[in-house]
Amino acid sequence: DADVTQTPRNRITKTGKRIMLECSQTKGHDRMYWYRQDPGLGLRLIYYSFDVKDINKGEISDGYSVSRQAQAKFSLSLESAIPNQTALYFCATSDLEFGGSDTQYFGPGTRLTVL
Amino acid sequence: DAKTTQPPSMDCAEGRAANLPCNHSTISGNEYVYWYRQIHSQGPQYIIHGLKNNETNEMASLIITEDRKSSTLILPHATLRDTAVYYCIEGAGKSTFGDGTTLTVKP
């Protein structure tokens, strides 16, 4: 089984709808992240959480919210979806390692289309 | 936010070494350099990371300059399956990925 899972894998929705993307991990990591990727571009950080009680905005948090329900679960919500939020969304996890490194492990992604 | 600079694209012949450069001039003293790759639209895959010393694992080698302002990822014997976008990241966690280098390995 995959260590980092994302649901749904594909979603088509309409402008104005509320959408939730879910991420679960079995790696036991404290840190979790949500990224967005537009076609041909790199990943941009939306939100990150270093533990259950810690939530931080990333580079592009406007229009998004998150919930860290447990160590293993981190959900991303689009309160009122708009077409320019059409993108590929990735969840990642990591843990602070001995020596201070922090390697991220990514889920398979959710392809979201907003019509 | 921390930023890195990578060439947008590179080609490499199959079986030859692929050397991918990265500039990370804003890296701070205790930040690691990480390399990931993304094949098609799959989730990025970790390759290697380093702080000061050169590193090698089963996938690649990482050469970091003495001033730590740049590094080179080396795939010693590139295969067609190494065709991907390669990302260099300074620091971790709060770092946004740049646009990376698209490596195309040709027969």
Backbone of each chain as ProteinMPNN parsed JSONL, in Angstrom:
{"seq_chain_A": "DADVTQTPRNRITKTGKRIMLECSQTKGHDRMYWYRQDPGLGLRLIYYSFDVKDINKGEISDGYSVSRQAQAKFSLSLESAIPNQTALYFCATSDLEFGGSDTQYFGPGTRLTVL", "coords_chain_A": {"N_chain_A": [[0.834, -1.2, 0.0], [0.334, 2.288, -0.631], [2.29, 4.859, 0.92], [1.531, 7.505, 1.178], [-1.532, 8.733, 0.516], [-4.015, 10.099, -1.647], [-7.236, 11.491, -1.988], [-10.042, 12.715, -3.825], [-8.657, 11.152, -6.825], [-9.111, 12.332, -9.218], [-11.131, 15.13, -10.061], [-13.941, 16.855, -11.122], [-15.515, 19.925, -11.054], [-17.863, 22.636, -10.459], [-17.811, 26.196, -10.864], [-17.859, 28.059, -7.849], [-18.572, 25.995, -6.151], [-17.962, 24.153, -3.102], [-15.082, 22.393, -2.311], [-13.342, 19.516, -1.125], [-10.19, 18.179, -0.666], [-8.465, 15.257, 0.201], [-5.87, 13.923, 2.27], [-3.932, 11.241, 3.348], [-1.593, 9.561, 5.454], [0.679, 6.908, 6.159], [3.149, 6.933, 7.202], [3.827, 7.899, 9.624], [4.728, 10.451, 10.003], [5.262, 13.783, 11.278], [5.018, 16.159, 9.87], [3.159, 17.793, 7.33], [2.09, 18.721, 4.017], [0.603, 20.845, 1.502], [0.637, 21.248, -1.953], [0.415, 23.036, -5.045], [0.304, 22.54, -8.543], [0.64, 24.013, -11.62], [0.18, 23.62, -15.174], [3.228, 22.807, -16.75], [4.764, 24.145, -14.922], [6.521, 24.587, -11.736], [6.083, 23.256, -8.349], [3.982, 24.907, -6.068], [3.768, 26.087, -2.747], [0.98, 25.712, -0.673], [-0.242, 25.377, 1.944], [1.176, 24.384, 5.107], [1.883, 22.051, 7.746], [3.333, 21.465, 10.796], [2.807, 20.007, 13.017], [-0.064, 18.545, 14.674], [-1.323, 20.701, 15.885], [-0.343, 22.868, 14.595], [-0.539, 25.073, 11.997], [0.259, 26.568, 8.952], [0.439, 29.253, 6.6], [1.307, 29.046, 3.177], [2.961, 30.033, 0.15], [0.792, 30.599, -1.571], [-1.898, 30.834, -0.333], [-4.388, 32.064, -0.444], [-7.86, 31.701, -0.932], [-7.951, 29.097, -0.21], [-8.284, 26.637, 2.429], [-7.286, 24.687, 5.277], [-7.339, 21.614, 7.175], [-6.132, 19.857, 9.919], [-6.746, 16.934, 10.892], [-5.762, 14.824, 12.313], [-2.636, 13.251, 13.171], [-2.144, 11.768, 10.925], [-3.74, 12.761, 8.89], [-4.6, 15.294, 6.579], [-6.389, 17.823, 5.276], [-7.418, 19.663, 2.405], [-9.283, 22.471, 1.529], [-11.306, 24.086, -0.879], [-12.998, 26.888, -0.698], [-14.836, 28.258, -2.32], [-14.837, 27.333, -5.332], [-12.94, 28.382, -8.19], [-12.307, 28.857, -11.73], [-9.512, 29.347, -12.19], [-8.292, 27.845, -10.289], [-8.004, 25.39, -11.219], [-5.906, 22.716, -11.438], [-3.074, 20.577, -10.634], [-2.89, 18.917, -7.618], [-0.8, 18.287, -4.896], [-0.056, 16.351, -2.043], [2.236, 16.131, 0.647], [4.539, 14.565, 2.946], [6.737, 14.743, 5.783], [9.492, 14.329, 8.055], [11.417, 15.633, 10.679], [14.721, 14.86, 10.543], [17.53, 13.052, 11.975], [20.281, 15.118, 12.334], [19.095, 17.215, 11.098], [17.941, 17.244, 8.571], [15.178, 16.997, 6.219], [13.34, 15.285, 4.509], [10.955, 15.112, 1.922], [7.998, 13.245, 1.137], [5.874, 12.363, -1.418], [2.381, 12.305, -2.337], [0.25, 10.752, -4.88], [-1.121, 12.713, -6.22], [-3.896, 14.929, -7.004], [-6.024, 15.609, -9.586], [-7.637, 18.458, -10.338], [-10.388, 19.98, -11.826], [-11.996, 22.938, -12.531], [-14.94, 24.111, -13.691]], "CA_chain_A": [[0.0, 0.0, 0.0], [1.071, 3.538, -0.711], [2.489, 5.514, 2.209], [0.801, 8.768, 1.139], [-2.656, 8.582, -0.406], [-4.829, 11.295, -1.867], [-8.556, 11.251, -2.569], [-10.079, 11.819, -4.979], [-7.529, 11.3, -7.748], [-9.592, 13.267, -10.23], [-12.4, 15.74, -9.673], [-14.433, 17.958, -11.952], [-16.536, 20.626, -10.305], [-18.301, 23.878, -11.069], [-17.474, 27.441, -10.168], [-18.661, 28.355, -6.68], [-18.746, 24.827, -5.299], [-16.944, 23.881, -2.082], [-14.414, 21.122, -2.608], [-12.349, 19.08, -0.158], [-9.225, 17.16, -1.08], [-7.98, 14.618, 1.415], [-4.55, 13.298, 2.245], [-3.649, 10.368, 4.489], [-0.256, 8.97, 5.408], [0.979, 5.836, 7.11], [4.582, 7.005, 7.481], [4.047, 8.353, 10.996], [5.405, 11.746, 9.977], [4.558, 14.902, 11.908], [4.868, 17.308, 8.968], [2.396, 17.55, 6.113], [2.114, 19.88, 3.117], [-0.193, 20.858, 0.285], [1.21, 21.998, -3.058], [-0.341, 23.153, -6.286], [1.143, 22.586, -9.734], [-0.007, 24.392, -12.875], [0.863, 22.967, -16.299], [4.543, 23.29, -17.172], [5.42, 24.91, -13.867], [6.889, 23.832, -10.549], [5.096, 23.149, -7.273], [3.923, 26.046, -5.158], [3.29, 25.669, -1.441], [-0.292, 26.334, -0.286], [-0.247, 25.331, 3.4], [1.947, 23.318, 5.705], [1.586, 21.786, 9.148], [4.457, 20.753, 11.391], [2.18, 19.019, 13.883], [-1.525, 18.64, 14.634], [-1.776, 22.017, 16.351], [0.435, 23.889, 13.899], [-0.945, 25.267, 10.609], [0.922, 27.767, 8.443], [0.191, 29.584, 5.207], [2.42, 29.024, 2.259], [3.072, 31.114, -0.821], [-0.442, 30.891, -2.305], [-2.976, 30.305, 0.492], [-5.676, 32.731, -0.674], [-8.869, 30.871, -1.587], [-7.827, 27.738, 0.314], [-8.177, 26.435, 3.867], [-6.858, 23.326, 5.588], [-7.678, 21.039, 8.472], [-5.274, 18.728, 10.295], [-7.668, 16.207, 11.771], [-4.96, 13.886, 13.091], [-1.279, 13.236, 12.642], [-2.106, 11.098, 9.627], [-4.706, 13.304, 7.924], [-4.482, 16.727, 6.301], [-7.343, 18.086, 4.205], [-7.378, 20.968, 1.747], [-10.603, 22.871, 1.054], [-11.515, 25.258, -1.711], [-14.274, 27.349, -0.168], [-15.691, 28.575, -3.468], [-13.886, 27.057, -6.411], [-12.942, 29.223, -9.384], [-11.584, 28.166, -12.807], [-8.042, 29.402, -12.149], [-7.794, 26.856, -9.327], [-7.777, 24.156, -11.964], [-4.477, 22.401, -11.282], [-2.725, 19.31, -10.003], [-2.612, 19.18, -6.212], [-0.007, 17.242, -4.253], [0.183, 16.306, -0.609], [3.535, 15.559, 0.989], [4.827, 14.43, 4.364], [8.154, 14.663, 6.122], [9.814, 14.323, 9.471], [12.744, 16.162, 10.951], [15.601, 13.707, 10.715], [18.788, 13.259, 12.698], [21.14, 15.989, 11.549], [18.328, 18.383, 10.692], [17.36, 17.169, 7.233], [13.72, 16.95, 6.231], [12.996, 14.791, 3.177], [9.513, 15.032, 1.699], [7.457, 12.118, 0.375], [4.692, 12.903, -2.06], [1.291, 11.47, -2.802], [0.132, 10.627, -6.339], [-1.729, 13.901, -6.784], [-5.307, 15.037, -7.357], [-6.236, 16.516, -10.708], [-8.891, 19.183, -10.129], [-10.844, 20.849, -12.907], [-13.116, 23.791, -12.146], [-15.568, 24.602, -14.916]], "C_chain_A": [[0.867, 1.247, 0.0], [1.159, 4.174, 0.669], [1.691, 6.805, 2.316], [-0.296, 8.636, 0.087], [-3.457, 9.871, -0.477], [-6.161, 10.878, -2.482], [-9.306, 12.56, -2.726], [-8.835, 11.984, -5.845], [-7.872, 12.267, -8.875], [-10.93, 13.831, -9.774], [-12.709, 16.862, -10.638], [-15.567, 18.609, -11.189], [-16.888, 21.931, -11.005], [-17.9, 25.072, -10.211], [-18.43, 27.677, -9.006], [-18.866, 27.2, -5.728], [-17.621, 24.748, -4.263], [-16.392, 22.479, -2.316], [-13.429, 20.794, -1.492], [-11.484, 17.992, -0.772], [-8.6, 16.582, 0.183], [-6.638, 13.933, 1.217], [-4.389, 12.47, 3.519], [-2.265, 9.77, 4.338], [-0.086, 7.924, 6.504], [2.448, 5.845, 7.506], [4.863, 7.439, 8.925], [4.752, 9.699, 11.084], [4.561, 12.821, 10.657], [4.198, 15.997, 10.913], [4.1, 16.913, 7.719], [2.239, 18.854, 5.334], [1.076, 19.706, 2.009], [0.472, 21.786, -0.725], [0.232, 22.034, -4.22], [0.648, 23.222, -7.442], [0.296, 22.925, -10.948], [0.808, 23.82, -14.032], [2.19, 23.617, -16.663], [5.32, 24.047, -16.111], [5.771, 24.008, -12.686], [5.772, 23.82, -9.516], [5.156, 24.383, -6.378], [3.225, 25.63, -3.871], [2.038, 26.441, -1.052], [-0.364, 26.486, 1.239], [0.699, 24.229, 3.866], [1.651, 23.243, 7.2], [2.722, 20.969, 9.737], [4.024, 19.826, 12.527], [0.688, 19.319, 13.932], [-2.023, 20.031, 15.018], [-1.092, 23.17, 15.632], [0.031, 23.942, 12.424], [-0.337, 26.582, 10.129], [0.576, 27.991, 6.975], [1.48, 29.49, 4.402], [2.363, 30.203, 1.317], [1.733, 31.551, -1.396], [-1.669, 30.382, -1.557], [-4.343, 30.935, 0.224], [-6.632, 31.825, -1.446], [-8.867, 29.429, -1.113], [-7.879, 27.759, 1.845], [-7.786, 24.981, 4.095], [-7.348, 22.928, 6.964], [-6.749, 19.865, 8.734], [-6.036, 17.936, 11.356], [-6.923, 15.27, 12.714], [-3.559, 13.927, 12.517], [-1.27, 12.718, 11.211], [-2.959, 11.751, 8.558], [-4.613, 14.817, 7.822], [-5.345, 17.018, 5.088], [-7.209, 19.506, 3.698], [-8.766, 21.281, 1.216], [-10.517, 24.106, 0.173], [-12.903, 25.745, -1.362], [-15.291, 27.639, -1.275], [-14.808, 28.476, -4.705], [-14.064, 28.01, -7.598], [-12.075, 28.549, -10.452], [-10.063, 28.232, -12.699], [-7.448, 28.574, -11.015], [-7.707, 25.468, -9.955], [-6.28, 23.865, -11.975], [-4.337, 20.979, -10.77], [-2.309, 19.627, -8.57], [-1.883, 17.984, -5.592], [0.043, 17.448, -2.752], [1.558, 15.692, -0.383], [3.659, 15.456, 2.501], [6.331, 14.42, 4.576], [8.295, 14.598, 7.637], [11.22, 14.868, 9.647], [13.646, 15.001, 11.33], [16.83, 14.068, 11.526], [19.731, 14.063, 11.812], [20.411, 17.2, 10.994], [17.756, 18.338, 9.295], [15.876, 16.826, 7.32], [13.229, 16.543, 4.849], [11.495, 14.635, 3.043], [9.154, 13.824, 0.836], [6.085, 12.522, -0.12], [3.64, 11.847, -2.364], [1.199, 11.497, -4.317], [-0.519, 11.83, -7.008], [-3.215, 13.778, -7.017], [-5.421, 16.045, -8.488], [-7.61, 17.138, -10.556], [-9.179, 20.088, -11.313], [-12.062, 21.61, -12.427], [-13.685, 24.422, -13.415], [-16.282, 25.937, -14.693]], "O_chain_A": [[1.97, 1.266, 0.547], [0.244, 4.055, 1.484], [1.226, 7.167, 3.397], [-0.011, 8.448, -1.095], [-3.56, 10.622, 0.492], [-6.214, 10.03, -3.372], [-9.221, 13.43, -1.859], [-8.037, 12.889, -5.601], [-6.992, 12.939, -9.414], [-11.754, 13.129, -9.188], [-11.863, 17.706, -10.935], [-16.482, 17.926, -10.726], [-16.284, 22.287, -12.018], [-17.683, 24.959, -9.005], [-19.643, 27.521, -9.142], [-19.299, 27.41, -4.595], [-16.5, 25.2, -4.497], [-17.139, 21.517, -2.493], [-12.757, 21.685, -0.971], [-11.986, 17.014, -1.325], [-8.25, 17.312, 1.111], [-6.323, 13.433, 0.137], [-4.672, 12.94, 4.621], [-1.814, 9.503, 3.224], [-0.626, 8.041, 7.604], [2.942, 4.875, 8.082], [5.999, 7.355, 9.392], [5.309, 10.046, 12.125], [3.331, 12.787, 10.624], [3.193, 16.687, 11.084], [4.339, 15.863, 7.124], [2.252, 19.943, 5.908], [0.72, 18.59, 1.63], [0.819, 22.927, -0.423], [-0.649, 21.184, -4.354], [1.69, 23.871, -7.346], [-0.655, 22.212, -11.269], [2.002, 23.563, -13.88], [2.264, 24.83, -16.859], [6.417, 24.538, -16.376], [5.382, 22.841, -12.632], [4.668, 24.304, -9.765], [6.231, 24.839, -5.986], [2.223, 24.916, -3.896], [2.023, 27.672, -1.092], [-0.526, 27.592, 1.753], [0.987, 23.28, 3.138], [1.235, 24.217, 7.827], [3.039, 19.893, 9.231], [4.789, 18.959, 12.95], [0.229, 20.263, 13.288], [-3.051, 20.479, 14.512], [-1.25, 24.327, 16.024], [0.232, 22.977, 11.686], [-0.412, 27.594, 10.826], [0.437, 27.04, 6.206], [2.57, 29.807, 4.877], [1.792, 31.245, 1.639], [1.539, 32.733, -1.682], [-2.416, 29.568, -2.1], [-5.361, 30.377, 0.634], [-6.271, 31.255, -2.475], [-9.686, 28.626, -1.559], [-7.559, 28.768, 2.473], [-7.938, 24.143, 3.206], [-7.717, 23.761, 7.792], [-6.59, 18.986, 7.887], [-5.973, 18.235, 12.549], [-7.414, 14.963, 13.8], [-3.32, 14.566, 11.493], [-0.482, 13.175, 10.383], [-2.905, 11.326, 7.403], [-4.556, 15.526, 8.826], [-5.073, 16.523, 3.995], [-6.924, 20.431, 4.458], [-9.368, 20.456, 0.528], [-9.76, 25.038, 0.444], [-13.89, 25.088, -1.693], [-16.467, 27.296, -1.156], [-14.12, 29.429, -5.071], [-15.18, 28.387, -7.956], [-11.199, 27.752, -10.116], [-9.382, 27.279, -13.076], [-6.236, 28.597, -10.8], [-7.371, 24.494, -9.282], [-5.485, 24.67, -12.462], [-5.317, 20.28, -10.512], [-1.475, 20.502, -8.339], [-2.295, 16.834, -5.745], [0.168, 18.57, -2.262], [1.989, 14.826, -1.145], [2.977, 16.164, 3.243], [7.099, 14.124, 3.661], [7.335, 14.789, 8.383], [12.108, 14.587, 8.841], [13.39, 14.267, 12.284], [17.132, 15.243, 11.735], [19.947, 13.707, 10.653], [21.045, 18.118, 10.473], [17.137, 19.31, 8.861], [15.385, 16.415, 8.372], [12.748, 17.389, 4.095], [10.834, 14.097, 3.932], [9.898, 13.435, -0.064], [5.237, 12.966, 0.654], [3.943, 10.68, -2.609], [1.979, 12.186, -4.974], [-0.474, 11.957, -8.232], [-3.741, 12.68, -7.204], [-4.974, 17.186, -8.369], [-8.627, 16.449, -10.634], [-8.325, 20.862, -11.745], [-13.04, 21.017, -11.973], [-13.002, 25.167, -14.116], [-16.865, 26.489, -15.626]]}, "seq_chain_B": "DAKTTQPPSMDCAEGRAANLPCNHSTISGNEYVYWYRQIHSQGPQYIIHGLKNNETNEMASLIITEDRKSSTLILPHATLRDTAVYYCIEGAGKSTFGDGTTLTVKP", "coords_chain_B": {"N_chain_B": [[11.067, 33.876, 0.069], [13.133, 30.971, -0.219], [15.118, 30.562, -3.123], [16.049, 28.811, -6.066], [18.147, 28.374, -8.956], [17.918, 26.887, -12.044], [18.86, 25.365, -15.177], [16.461, 25.406, -17.836], [16.174, 23.168, -19.512], [17.765, 20.077, -20.525], [19.687, 17.784, -22.471], [20.66, 14.338, -22.721], [22.702, 11.615, -23.645], [21.754, 8.224, -23.743], [23.158, 6.048, -21.344], [25.293, 7.656, -20.848], [26.779, 10.022, -18.507], [24.665, 12.203, -16.728], [24.712, 15.53, -15.904], [23.43, 17.759, -13.782], [23.057, 21.095, -13.098], [22.717, 23.459, -10.333], [22.007, 26.557, -8.924], [22.128, 27.979, -5.746], [22.287, 30.431, -4.189], [21.294, 31.767, -1.986], [21.248, 30.125, 0.15], [21.265, 29.165, 3.559], [23.498, 28.596, 6.366], [22.792, 26.231, 7.735], [21.065, 24.859, 6.15], [19.901, 22.22, 4.12], [20.537, 20.959, 0.8], [18.26, 19.702, -1.487], [17.311, 17.231, -3.84], [14.84, 16.376, -6.162], [12.783, 14.444, -8.372], [10.371, 14.481, -11.051], [8.314, 12.5, -12.811], [6.488, 12.617, -15.687], [3.302, 13.505, -14.678], [3.387, 12.581, -12.141], [3.69, 12.233, -8.521], [6.381, 14.084, -7.08], [9.607, 12.576, -6.649], [11.913, 11.734, -4.188], [15.442, 12.167, -4.48], [18.145, 12.714, -3.523], [20.044, 14.292, -0.88], [22.06, 16.912, 0.628], [24.451, 18.569, 2.799], [27.065, 19.805, 3.277], [29.118, 18.137, 2.487], [30.015, 16.027, -0.299], [27.692, 13.685, -1.619], [26.532, 10.333, -2.121], [24.266, 7.975, -3.404], [22.219, 5.109, -4.216], [20.924, 6.042, -6.411], [22.057, 8.451, -7.371], [24.709, 10.964, -7.462], [25.767, 13.747, -5.506], [27.267, 16.793, -5.809], [28.557, 19.385, -3.999], [29.5, 22.739, -3.97], [32.313, 24.34, -2.355], [31.662, 26.82, -1.222], [28.996, 26.471, -0.984], [27.101, 27.569, -2.64], [26.261, 26.496, -4.965], [25.344, 23.435, -6.67], [25.71, 20.137, -8.105], [23.881, 17.62, -9.578], [24.483, 14.294, -10.287], [23.755, 11.813, -12.521], [24.977, 8.8, -13.033], [24.893, 6.872, -15.156], [22.84, 7.441, -17.366], [19.499, 6.459, -18.122], [16.69, 5.78, -20.326], [14.504, 5.877, -18.702], [15.143, 7.799, -16.892], [14.351, 10.197, -17.864], [12.821, 13.136, -17.041], [11.501, 15.799, -14.947], [13.712, 17.625, -13.025], [14.169, 18.8, -9.799], [15.746, 21.178, -7.763], [16.107, 22.05, -4.438], [16.463, 24.44, -1.901], [16.89, 24.282, 1.555], [14.003, 23.132, 3.356], [10.621, 21.962, 3.672], [9.304, 24.657, 4.024], [9.766, 25.496, 1.506], [9.147, 26.504, -1.805], [8.919, 24.77, -4.88], [10.9, 25.44, -7.72], [10.823, 25.818, -11.319], [12.388, 23.791, -12.257], [14.606, 21.464, -14.053], [14.138, 20.094, -17.173], [15.066, 17.022, -18.047], [16.017, 15.214, -20.799], [16.582, 12.054, -21.851], [18.208, 10.541, -24.45], [18.105, 7.95, -26.944]], "CA_chain_B": [[11.266, 32.436, 0.072], [14.365, 30.516, -0.83], [15.003, 30.353, -4.566], [17.168, 28.188, -6.766], [18.181, 28.614, -10.398], [18.301, 25.714, -12.814], [18.574, 25.513, -16.616], [15.13, 24.857, -18.101], [16.183, 21.858, -20.163], [19.05, 19.469, -20.883], [19.629, 16.48, -23.117], [21.755, 13.445, -22.376], [22.658, 10.354, -24.368], [21.59, 7.05, -22.901], [24.404, 5.421, -20.944], [26.265, 8.67, -20.446], [26.464, 10.706, -17.26], [23.887, 13.445, -16.792], [25.15, 16.46, -14.86], [22.409, 18.799, -13.685], [23.528, 22.128, -12.168], [21.753, 24.259, -9.589], [22.53, 27.651, -8.101], [21.332, 28.249, -4.544], [23.167, 31.414, -3.554], [20.702, 32.305, -0.755], [21.158, 29.062, 1.145], [21.886, 29.5, 4.834], [24.511, 27.641, 6.786], [22.296, 24.951, 8.245], [20.048, 24.338, 5.24], [20.3, 21.195, 3.191], [20.112, 21.003, -0.599], [17.521, 18.481, -1.806], [16.962, 17.017, -5.241], [13.691, 15.519, -6.428], [12.428, 14.416, -9.785], [8.973, 14.243, -11.327], [8.12, 11.832, -14.091], [5.16, 13.005, -16.178], [2.578, 14.268, -13.667], [3.376, 11.821, -10.895], [4.237, 12.943, -7.379], [7.846, 14.139, -7.077], [10.314, 11.492, -5.979], [13.178, 12.146, -3.583], [16.639, 11.542, -5.03], [19.326, 12.808, -2.666], [20.23, 15.595, -0.256], [23.377, 17.107, 1.222], [24.661, 19.816, 3.531], [28.361, 20.366, 2.909], [29.932, 17.126, 1.831], [29.44, 15.333, -1.442], [26.913, 12.533, -1.222], [26.213, 9.35, -3.157], [23.392, 6.863, -3.044], [22.018, 4.174, -5.321], [20.338, 6.73, -7.551], [22.804, 9.583, -7.908], [25.713, 11.631, -6.641], [25.553, 15.18, -5.339], [28.497, 17.532, -5.584], [28.251, 20.719, -3.477], [30.704, 23.565, -3.953], [32.798, 24.653, -1.016], [30.9, 27.957, -0.691], [27.615, 25.978, -0.876], [26.187, 28.367, -3.444], [25.777, 25.724, -6.113], [25.545, 21.997, -6.588], [25.477, 19.386, -9.333], [23.363, 16.258, -9.445], [25.051, 13.442, -11.32], [23.205, 10.476, -12.783], [26.202, 8.294, -13.677], [24.629, 6.157, -16.405], [21.437, 7.787, -17.591], [18.658, 5.58, -18.937], [15.493, 6.458, -20.838], [13.587, 6.066, -17.584], [15.548, 8.983, -16.127], [13.718, 11.377, -18.452], [11.948, 13.679, -15.998], [11.84, 17.143, -14.483], [14.528, 17.535, -11.817], [14.05, 19.991, -8.976], [16.72, 21.433, -6.715], [15.449, 22.831, -3.393], [17.308, 24.792, -0.757], [16.047, 24.201, 2.735], [12.95, 22.135, 3.23], [9.383, 22.272, 4.35], [8.668, 25.899, 3.619], [10.298, 25.897, 0.21], [8.418, 26.249, -3.039], [9.749, 24.233, -5.949], [10.967, 26.236, -8.941], [10.353, 25.119, -12.503], [13.241, 22.636, -12.463], [15.254, 21.185, -15.334], [13.609, 18.938, -17.89], [16.127, 16.194, -18.617], [15.58, 14.243, -21.798], [17.614, 11.077, -22.17], [17.955, 10.102, -25.817], [18.77, 6.68, -27.297]], "C_chain_B": [[12.574, 32.073, -0.628], [14.138, 30.223, -2.302], [16.246, 29.673, -5.091], [17.047, 28.507, -8.252], [18.698, 27.384, -11.092], [18.054, 25.979, -14.3], [17.238, 24.853, -16.924], [15.144, 23.469, -18.723], [17.611, 21.406, -20.46], [18.773, 18.151, -21.588], [20.835, 15.659, -22.677], [21.593, 12.168, -23.187], [22.542, 9.204, -23.375], [22.939, 6.397, -22.609], [25.49, 6.394, -20.516], [25.85, 9.297, -19.114], [25.662, 11.97, -17.539], [24.308, 14.302, -15.612], [24.196, 17.647, -14.828], [22.856, 19.84, -12.661], [22.384, 22.858, -11.479], [22.495, 25.341, -8.817], [21.587, 27.909, -6.941], [22.112, 29.215, -3.678], [22.607, 31.959, -2.247], [20.649, 31.268, 0.365], [21.861, 29.484, 2.434], [22.713, 28.325, 5.332], [24.005, 26.287, 7.22], [21.216, 24.34, 7.355], [20.64, 23.295, 4.295], [19.885, 21.563, 1.765], [19.457, 19.66, -0.901], [17.293, 18.427, -3.32], [15.809, 16.024, -5.32], [13.521, 15.437, -7.944], [10.956, 14.048, -9.933], [8.847, 13.682, -12.738], [6.671, 12.022, -14.512], [4.472, 13.816, -15.094], [2.453, 13.491, -12.363], [3.872, 12.687, -9.742], [5.752, 12.964, -7.433], [8.447, 13.041, -6.209], [11.64, 12.013, -5.443], [14.346, 11.421, -4.239], [17.771, 11.522, -4.008], [19.334, 14.164, -1.989], [21.625, 15.67, 0.358], [23.471, 18.453, 1.901], [25.958, 20.496, 3.092], [29.172, 19.382, 2.088], [29.23, 16.563, 0.614], [28.754, 14.064, -0.948], [26.67, 11.612, -2.409], [25.241, 8.331, -2.593], [23.159, 6.014, -4.284], [21.459, 4.853, -6.571], [21.298, 7.723, -8.199], [23.925, 10.001, -6.97], [25.406, 13.114, -6.604], [26.88, 15.82, -4.992], [28.113, 18.943, -5.175], [29.541, 21.515, -3.438], [31.061, 23.954, -2.527], [32.032, 25.821, -0.396], [29.411, 27.653, -0.561], [26.634, 26.773, -1.721], [25.71, 27.633, -4.69], [26.053, 24.241, -5.903], [25.274, 21.377, -7.947], [24.99, 17.998, -8.979], [23.924, 15.446, -10.596], [24.322, 12.108, -11.354], [24.275, 9.764, -13.595], [25.993, 7.587, -15.004], [23.145, 6.335, -16.728], [20.724, 6.753, -18.475], [17.433, 6.355, -19.397], [14.51, 6.734, -19.709], [13.962, 7.231, -16.678], [15.02, 10.27, -16.731], [12.654, 11.884, -17.493], [12.28, 15.15, -15.799], [12.546, 17.002, -13.139], [14.495, 18.868, -11.078], [15.148, 20.01, -7.915], [16.059, 22.38, -5.713], [16.464, 23.181, -2.316], [16.421, 24.879, 0.481], [14.954, 23.175, 2.493], [11.699, 22.653, 3.9], [8.711, 23.512, 3.825], [9.111, 26.366, 2.239], [9.356, 25.555, -0.931], [9.383, 25.715, -4.086], [9.747, 25.206, -7.12], [10.498, 25.399, -10.114], [11.239, 23.937, -12.889], [13.895, 22.571, -13.83], [14.604, 19.96, -15.952], [14.765, 18.212, -18.544], [15.511, 15.204, -19.585], [16.751, 13.332, -22.119], [17.262, 10.462, -23.516], [18.725, 8.825, -26.144], [20.052, 6.913, -28.089]], "O_chain_B": [[13.045, 32.787, -1.514], [13.093, 29.697, -2.685], [17.355, 29.925, -4.621], [15.974, 28.866, -8.737], [19.78, 26.888, -10.778], [17.144, 26.73, -14.651], [16.914, 23.828, -16.323], [14.23, 22.676, -18.492], [18.526, 22.213, -20.622], [17.765, 17.492, -21.337], [21.88, 16.198, -22.313], [20.476, 11.694, -23.391], [23.156, 9.219, -22.308], [23.759, 6.214, -23.509], [26.481, 6.005, -19.898], [24.721, 9.124, -18.656], [25.956, 12.711, -18.477], [24.267, 13.861, -14.463], [24.17, 18.449, -15.762], [23.017, 19.517, -11.485], [21.251, 22.879, -11.959], [23.487, 25.07, -8.141], [20.379, 28.042, -7.136], [22.546, 28.874, -2.578], [23.35, 32.555, -1.467], [20.061, 31.521, 1.416], [22.931, 30.091, 2.392], [22.642, 27.217, 4.8], [24.714, 25.29, 7.086], [20.529, 23.405, 7.766], [21.73, 23.469, 3.75], [18.989, 22.382, 1.561], [20.023, 18.606, -0.609], [17.109, 19.453, -3.976], [15.798, 14.991, -4.651], [14.051, 16.26, -8.691], [10.371, 13.397, -9.067], [9.229, 14.32, -13.718], [5.746, 11.641, -13.794], [5.071, 14.783, -14.623], [1.529, 13.714, -11.58], [4.419, 13.765, -9.972], [6.361, 11.959, -7.799], [7.885, 12.638, -5.191], [12.398, 12.66, -6.166], [14.268, 10.226, -4.522], [18.293, 10.461, -3.666], [18.695, 15.097, -2.474], [22.283, 14.654, 0.58], [22.687, 19.362, 1.629], [25.944, 21.623, 2.597], [29.828, 19.755, 1.115], [28.005, 16.615, 0.506], [29.189, 13.449, 0.026], [26.61, 12.058, -3.555], [25.375, 7.883, -1.455], [23.838, 6.192, -5.295], [21.519, 4.29, -7.664], [21.352, 7.832, -9.424], [24.075, 9.484, -5.863], [24.854, 13.669, -7.553], [27.535, 15.448, -4.019], [27.415, 19.632, -5.919], [30.558, 21.036, -2.937], [30.231, 23.904, -1.62], [31.775, 25.826, 0.808], [28.647, 28.49, -0.08], [25.425, 26.65, -1.521], [24.829, 28.125, -5.395], [26.877, 23.851, -5.076], [24.685, 22.006, -8.827], [25.607, 17.29, -8.183], [23.848, 15.863, -11.752], [24.273, 11.377, -10.365], [24.464, 10.102, -14.763], [26.837, 7.692, -15.894], [22.315, 5.486, -16.402], [21.29, 6.248, -19.445], [17.17, 7.457, -18.915], [13.767, 7.715, -19.755], [13.19, 7.608, -15.796], [15.224, 11.341, -16.159], [11.706, 11.17, -17.165], [13.215, 15.678, -16.401], [12.043, 16.343, -12.228], [14.759, 19.922, -11.656], [15.434, 19.003, -7.267], [15.509, 23.408, -6.108], [17.23, 22.326, -1.872], [15.343, 25.472, 0.451], [15.0, 22.432, 1.512], [11.724, 23.66, 4.606], [7.636, 23.422, 3.23], [8.857, 27.507, 1.853], [8.833, 24.443, -1.007], [10.529, 26.156, -4.166], [8.697, 25.742, -7.475], [9.841, 24.376, -9.922], [10.869, 23.157, -13.766], [13.765, 23.48, -14.65], [14.53, 18.906, -15.32], [15.376, 18.721, -19.484], [14.6, 14.453, -19.235], [17.789, 13.786, -22.601], [16.167, 9.932, -23.706], [19.851, 8.634, -25.685], [20.729, 5.955, -28.462]]}, "name": "protein", "num_of_chains": 2, "seq": "DADVTQTPRNRITKTGKRIMLECSQTKGHDRMYWYRQDPGLGLRLIYYSFDVKDINKGEISDGYSVSRQAQAKFSLSLESAIPNQTALYFCATSDLEFGGSDTQYFGPGTRLTVLDAKTTQPPSMDCAEGRAANLPCNHSTISGNEYVYWYRQIHSQGPQYIIHGLKNNETNEMASLIITEDRKSSTLILPHATLRDTAVYYCIEGAGKSTFGDGTTLTVKP"}
